[in-house]
Structures are given as structure tokens and as C-alpha cells.
Amino acid sequence: MSDKHEDDSFRDSISTIDAKGKRAWIFPKIPKGKLYERRKWLSYFLLLFLFSAPFIKVNHHQFMMFNVLERRFNLFGFPFWPQDFHIFVIIMIIGVVGLTLFTVAFGRIFCGWFCPQTIFMEMLFRRIEFWIDGDRGAQIRLAKQEWNAEKIRKRLTKWFIFFVISFWIANVFLAYLISSDKLILLIKEGPANNTSTLIALLIFTAVFYFIYAWFREQVCIIACPYGRMQGVLLDNKSINVAYDHVRGEKEKGRAKFNKNEDRAASGKGDCIDCSLCVHVCPTGIDIRHGTQLECVNCTACIDVCDSMMENVGLPKGLIRYASEDEIVKKEKFVFTNRMKGYVAILAILTGVFIGMLFLRNEVEATILRLPGQLFQHKGDKISNIYTFKIVNKTSINFDKVHIELVNQKGEVKMVGPRYFKVKREGISEGTLFIEIKEALLESDKTKLVLDVYNDNKLIDTETTNFLGPRSFE
């Protein structure tokens, strides 16, 4: 082993903090290679999806919406109301278990390929920075350069573009929260009529600008708990972006490349200690130290190492997707019992979720006795007062809704018109009285069944209790 590998001091600090505890700015080299191209096109697709999803409609429903304030969510065009919150919770649990399974099997690959933070940072803001400031060397020189006309021009240009993109992201984020229709309406009305919304937008813009202009990789290293989760979830059989230390170090460790020597016979490892894997890393780590919480599995080190190995005539794959057991024991990936357990849990949860979807009502009526109110005598009849709420989760307007008593002879009297409307994706609330002849009541508490109709079509059935006088027979 080389001296570098024997020195474990890297475990006592993170790559973005220097010895004095100050921020160590990362200047990564422009990544190039096959995997980077795949990530780039996947990122473009995900960015297109992210920016367009709030503005796509399916059956008049926004494709994706997360209205936390009103507890209304749309997933792939399916609306979920506060009454469906248990279904949304199951979806979140399925996501957590699925991500856990993915991490156990394939490490932190989600962060490098699918995480919005990485995609925005590496495929949008970082590429703009490369375009304006240049590659790693040019960025380092620019950072040390005095504030002359060139530096001011580049900095102001970059900051302005970053602000515009952050403002656009904030608008899209708001469309997810309050719906795209409301956002477009607010834009048409103008900022002067929606000062509070404009302030919220500017706050969101400032947060996004702060993250992508300054905080950057610190989100993955410090703020995101997922990096620390992988320390618990990973084992020797998990596939990760890994350095093949057996091949890279061999008997005498890594050494600079010399084309006039027989490297295999010398006992030197295939790692030529070029440090390009460190220079290209967006979090500034040395992958040769093994799996680290800072690694987001972006594969930039794989591409640059493969390119260097090809240039010096050595086999590719010194850094690759591999498990520790594959590197040390030459064992191929196996589906462990631990992974099978997660799959079983995921299958059960998915089955429960599908069952809930089939049992889910598109119309949900709630009819409850008014709290604190007893029955009233009205001649030979007993009257109870109720409140009702009807939630229409469909994309159809209900124009002639009425409530009928099913299992008991009696009369439903509405406070207001007998027929009322419930708009699509809307709620209608009100008050009603139910009157039943006292002679028909067999006990002081009677279970009633009420049908809710839209014109002649039954849309929901609800049960409630009816209170009457206690019999002293």
C-alpha cells in the first residue's frame, strides 16, 4: 500500500473544510465520458419532466401537485384529498422502502442520477459556470485574480443568470404548491395585486440562489441525511462507485506511469496516481480512500479514470460500479436475503396501496349529528340536526345533489334548497334535519342509512345515528 492509503487522516474531516475550519471551495474539472453523457441526457429528460409536470393536465387534474397548505395532492393525474391522506402516507412509505432497497443493492446511485439537487447543480448551474468561468484551472486562476474588469464581468454575468434560473425554479416550485392555474392567474393579475405572493417567490428565489451559488455540495454532505443513511444500509455486497484497490495498489502501491518499464513485473499497481479522479469530483473526495459519505455516485471519476487507463494502455475499470466482495473475493453480485426481505415488504405495501386505490371513493360524504344537540319534539315526530360535507374528487360538476333516508320511514329536510350543487374537485357543506315519527323508533339510538344522489345516480352511502327519547318499559 502507498503512504496515502495508509494515512487515515481524511476520515477526521470532510473535503470542503480546510485545516482551519474554513470553507474549502471545490473547483471540479469538466467531466467527460460515456457515463456522463448518459447522465446528461437522463438529466435533461428529468428537468423537462420537472418543469412541465405542474402544467400538464390529465382529466382536468394537474399531473403533479403537492398542495401542503390544503392537504391536496395530485400524483400522475390522480387527485388525493385530506380524506385520502392514509393513501398518501402509504405512497411515502413505499418510496422510503424502495429507496432503502435501491441503496442496499446499488448504493447512493439515486443521488448521482436522479436527485434534483445533483441534477440542478451539476447539469444546469455547473455547466453554466463552466461556460462562463472555464475549466478547473481557469476557475482557480479567476478566484485568485484581482477584481478587474474581466472578473467583474464574469461574476456579474454568472450571478445574474443564476438569479434568473433560481426565480424560474421558484415559480415552478410554487406551481407544485398552489397549482399552475392559480400561479398563472397571479401572474396575469400582476405583482402589484399579489404582494405577499411576490415576497414568497423572492424568498424561494433567494433560497435556491443561496444553495446553487454558494452552499452547493454542502447540501449533500451536511444537510442531506441520506449520505449518512448509506453507512447503515451498505454492506460488502452492495454495488457502489468503487476503486479496485487490489488491482490499483498491488504489492508496491500506486506509482507514476513510466512507459519504459514493465509495470506488471515491477509489482506496482495500475493506479498511476494522476489524481484526476480527485480533480473531477464535485465533492472533492479521493475515491481511492473507499466509500465515503461525500460520494454521490456521479461516475465522473469512472469516466476520467477509464480515459486515462486507455491513454496509458492499461485495462479500464480501475474505478467502476462494484461491491467490496467483487473487488476482494471476485464474487459477482447476488440477491441477498436482506434484499429479498425488503422486496417482500415492498410487495406487501404495494398490494395494500393497490387495494386502497380500488376501495377509494370518488365522492365522499360525511353526515354527523351536530355536537352538543339533543333531539327535539315536533308533534308526534322526533327531530335531529346534522351537518353534512360532500367532497367531489371527480372532474365532473354535480348539479342536482340530494340526500335520501333509506332504512327508516322519515323525512330529510335541508336548511336551504332541497337540491344543491357540488363543483368538480369541490366541497359542499350544510345543515339538515331528519324527522321520524316517535312511534317508529324502537330505541333511543337508531342507526340510519342515507343515500347521496346526483339527480338519479347514487354517488355515495353514509351512516349516522339518530337519537330519540329513552323508553322506560
Summary of the structure (lengths in Angstrom):
residues: 473
radius of gyration: 31.8
end to end distance: 95.7
largest distance: 113.0
contacts: 1345
relative contact order: 0.11
helix: 48%
strand: 20%
